Amino acid sequence: MKIRQILGDERLTTSFPLQAYAFGPSPSDSSAAEFGRALPYHDGNHTLVVEDGATTLATASAIPMWQNLRGTVLPMAGVAWVATHPMARRLGHSHALMVRLLGEMREAGHVISALYPFRTSFYQRLGYASLPMARTVTFPVADLEPLLGVDLPGEVDWQPMDTGYDAFRQFNRRLLGERHGFALFPEHHAAGLRDRRDRWVVTATVDEEVVGAVTYRIAGQGGDLRADDLLTSGPRGRALLLRFFAHHIDQVSNVVLTAAPDELPELWAPDLRVRTEAEVSFPGAPPPMARVLAVEGLRGIAVGPGRVSVDLVDDPFIAGRYLFEGSGGRLEVTRTDVTPGRGSSQASGPSATLTSAGLAALVFGALDPLDLAAQRLGSASTEAAAELRSLLPRDTPYLFPPR
Ligand SMILES: CC(C)(COP(=O)(O)OP(=O)(O)OC[C@H]1O[C@@H](n2cnc3c(N)ncnc32)[C@H](O)[C@@H]1OP(=O)(O)O)[C@@H](O)C(=O)NCCC(=O)NCCS
């Protein structure tokens, strides 16, 4: 059994058949031509396979991405297409691939990693913590009628995805810099959205600045308008995009869209009959997960005041003792078990023990330190929990792009 990296059109006969079986409908005549068309969108990914002689038993990939963590944009490994041959499952192949993949992405400089799991417990053991899930929002388009008469500053632009793609990507880049949790695909991968040509894109602009963008498709007359994430930099963008949807009152029944986990759709319009859901199921509708690959790489992220010594346990990459300090609003991290002269005197004071997933839950702002014990993610005294809470306060991350 051997794990190796594959490149280029080796994918056609190794990883792609396993991915097609794991994620697509089957049996199907997924032809060599279809695989060939998909190849350019995978070309910058780091893909590993497990092989037994000439047979590919399992595969996993990492997409080199960027993600905003508390205001700082960091290199992030987006894990995708984890798949094992149906005759080789439950033998530990995916786990082994993941450990190798994360090690190689860490070596390449990726500080954090994110994914959408088939089951959270599997990836929690690999150091990932669950993050809040984006909401699915459903409302009758007729309820947007009051917006039609409102005079709003700004305008909207409506395009098919291929011509609207550049403006959409540019707005994605802006939100990457502004929004905690927001991530960005590299161009080789994102281009797939443009080239599939199966969506419309609307952008909202105020004073020549793009303030909102959403992609969507329509199921047919009387059906639903199904939008993807409602991306906005604030209320003006949201109002302009909703008013655009209101122009479909005589065409579709409902608008179904995805909203950030901290959105409050019940406040979007008077008399809006709206359902806001975050329904988790496995493997179909999981919450996202994220982990830290390099603790020192967190230096400089925005934090509150605090000082706490942390023992990170049970992790092949980041286990060790660290001192976390908030200094001038920025995080200072010192490895205290290996740095000469930075030993016990530096690390004295409140201390906590965290798993890698426990650290991720706090760094990404998903949990309070006192949540950790019940989820077996670590333990902190009341004093250490208070320091950690002040240093890394809860802050709802919004992980875009979706699965
Ligand atoms: C999900 C999937 C990738 C798992 O691959 P796998 O190679 O079977 O994964 P592993 O063997 O590493 O681990 C799977 C489970 O088997 C268990 N396992 C591993 N070795 C085992 C062994 N020798 N005996 C019994 N169980 C074992 C693992 O502990 C794990 O269960 P746990 O999470 O409860 O601990 C595979 O089922 C698949 O391809 N599914 C379809 C596609 C998909 O959903 N991909 C995941 C996207 S995130």
The ligand as a Tripos MOL2 file, in Angstrom:
@<TRIPOS>MOLECULE
LIG
   48    50     1     0     0
SMALL
NO_CHARGES

@<TRIPOS>ATOM
      1 C1        -16.4400    8.6330    3.8590 C.3       1 LIG1
      2 C2        -15.3370    7.7690    3.2570 C.3       1 LIG1
      3 C3        -14.3990    8.6560    2.4710 C.3       1 LIG1
      4 C4        -14.5820    7.1040    4.3990 C.3       1 LIG1
      5 O1        -13.4340    6.4450    3.8570 O.3       1 LIG1
      6 P1        -12.7270    5.2160    4.6350 P.3       1 LIG1
      7 O2        -11.4520    4.9190    3.9310 O.co2     1 LIG1
      8 O3        -13.6900    4.1470    4.8320 O.co2     1 LIG1
      9 O4        -12.4050    5.9440    6.0250 O.3       1 LIG1
     10 P2        -11.5860    5.3260    7.2770 P.3       1 LIG1
     11 O5        -11.4530    3.8480    7.0960 O.co2     1 LIG1
     12 O6        -10.3500    6.1180    7.4740 O.co2     1 LIG1
     13 O7        -12.5590    5.6720    8.4440 O.3       1 LIG1
     14 C5        -13.9490    5.4110    8.3570 C.3       1 LIG1
     15 C6        -14.4150    4.7670    9.6170 C.3       1 LIG1
     16 O8        -13.9420    3.4370    9.6470 O.3       1 LIG1
     17 C7        -13.3120    3.2070   10.9010 C.3       1 LIG1
     18 N1        -12.2410    2.2380   10.7090 N.ar      1 LIG1
     19 C8        -11.0190    2.4940   10.2000 C.ar      1 LIG1
     20 N2        -10.2780    1.3440   10.1990 N.ar      1 LIG1
     21 C9        -11.0990    0.3820   10.6780 C.ar      1 LIG1
     22 C10       -10.9400   -1.0070   10.9040 C.ar      1 LIG1
     23 N3         -9.7780   -1.6330   10.6200 N.pl3     1 LIG1
     24 N4        -11.9810   -1.6900   11.3890 N.ar      1 LIG1
     25 C11       -13.1610   -1.0760   11.6710 C.ar      1 LIG1
     26 N5        -13.3650    0.2300   11.4850 N.ar      1 LIG1
     27 C12       -12.3490    0.9410   11.0010 C.ar      1 LIG1
     28 C13       -12.7730    4.5370   11.3000 C.3       1 LIG1
     29 O9        -12.5310    4.5620   12.6910 O.3       1 LIG1
     30 C14       -13.8670    5.4530   10.8590 C.3       1 LIG1
     31 O10       -14.9370    5.5040   11.7710 O.3       1 LIG1
     32 P3        -14.9650    6.5940   12.9250 P.3       1 LIG1
     33 O11       -14.9540    7.9350   12.2880 O.co2     1 LIG1
     34 O12       -16.2350    6.2810   13.6420 O.co2     1 LIG1
     35 O13       -13.7420    6.3700   13.7110 O.co2     1 LIG1
     36 C15       -15.9430    6.6850    2.3240 C.3       1 LIG1
     37 O14       -16.9830    6.0120    3.0100 O.3       1 LIG1
     38 C16       -16.5210    7.2720    1.0370 C.2       1 LIG1
     39 O15       -15.8340    7.3130    0.0070 O.2       1 LIG1
     40 N6        -17.8010    7.7310    1.0910 N.am      1 LIG1
     41 C17       -18.4540    8.4050   -0.0330 C.3       1 LIG1
     42 C18       -17.8840    9.8030   -0.2870 C.3       1 LIG1
     43 C19       -17.8480   10.7230    0.9230 C.2       1 LIG1
     44 O16       -18.8210   10.8930    1.6220 O.2       1 LIG1
     45 N7        -16.6610   11.3090    1.1590 N.am      1 LIG1
     46 C20       -16.3890   12.1590    2.2980 C.3       1 LIG1
     47 C21       -16.4270   13.5930    1.9630 C.3       1 LIG1
     48 S1        -15.9940   14.5780    3.3520 S.3       1 LIG1
@<TRIPOS>BOND
     1     1     2 1
     2     2     3 1
     3     2     4 1
     4     2    36 1
     5     4     5 1
     6     5     6 1
     7     6     7 2
     8     6     8 1
     9     6     9 1
    10     9    10 1
    11    10    11 2
    12    10    12 1
    13    10    13 1
    14    13    14 1
    15    14    15 1
    16    15    16 1
    17    15    30 1
    18    16    17 1
    19    17    18 1
    20    17    28 1
    21    18    19 ar
    22    18    27 ar
    23    19    20 ar
    24    20    21 ar
    25    21    22 ar
    26    21    27 ar
    27    22    23 1
    28    22    24 ar
    29    24    25 ar
    30    25    26 ar
    31    26    27 ar
    32    28    29 1
    33    28    30 1
    34    30    31 1
    35    31    32 1
    36    32    33 2
    37    32    34 1
    38    32    35 1
    39    36    37 1
    40    36    38 1
    41    38    39 2
    42    38    40 1
    43    40    41 1
    44    41    42 1
    45    42    43 1
    46    43    44 2
    47    43    45 1
    48    45    46 1
    49    46    47 1
    50    47    48 1
@<TRIPOS>SUBSTRUCTURE
     1 LIG1         1 GROUP 0 **** ****
